[in-house]
Amino acid sequence: MPAKSTPNRPPAAAPEFRQRLLRWFRRHGRDLPWRRTRDPYAVLVSEFMLQQTQVSRVEVYWPQFLARFPTVKALASARPAAVRESWEGLGYYRRAANLHALARLVTREQAGTIPSDTASLRQLPGIGRYTAGAVASFAYERAEPAVDTNVARVLRRAFHPRARGTAGDHKLWQTAASLHTRHGRSAWAFNQAIMELGALVCTARIAKCGECPVRKVCKTG
């Protein structure tokens, strides 16, 4: 008989980790413009732009891009040259091409509606596991893990200091999923908070453990 799959069990320190993290985020989270919307298209554009581009630069280009292409259908009907022109300054133009292809596909086959579930999102051009989780969480407030470089660093230091390679990545995603409790605002806030912690405090070059709100429950803090 095949082995039964077991549900992801959160770390013992998960409740305190969540509580401390969310309390810190309410006080210190940045007021980034894409955090003020739940519009799936606007969130999607921000996620494509934030791949390999600094937040400060995206803060400038994101509203400009949305002003020119305010809906997924508007983007779908645009000429490739116009899309590329609006992407000038962000680099990595393959992202713009994928976003444009995605808009055309969604407009043609899904009446302009961006899916809310990660499985459907991952079928779209340019969307991998992280981006699917981010859009599902930040646009639809679904309790989905979204493990980018910052989140992986936080989870590794806090819970799995020895996690490496493919098996380690799998463990980090499992832990991220187990830390969610329910859909809704709390799911959105948790993913935003853990990303913010990795970006501002638990950074790659210097871990600012003295400023970390979850140091008490961190295995390396």
Secondary structure, 3 states (H helix, E strand, C coil): CCCCCCCCCCCCCHHHHHHHHHHHHHHHCCCCHHHHCCCHHHHHHHHHHHCCCCHHHHHHHHHHHHHHCCCHHHHHCCCHHHHHHHHCCCCCCHHHHHHHHHHHHHHHHHCCCCCCCHHHHCCCCCCCHHHHHHHHHHHHCCCCCCCCHHHHHHHHHHCCCCCCHHHHHHHHHHHHHHCCCCCCHHHHHHHHHHHHHHHHCECCCCECHHHCCCHHHCCCC
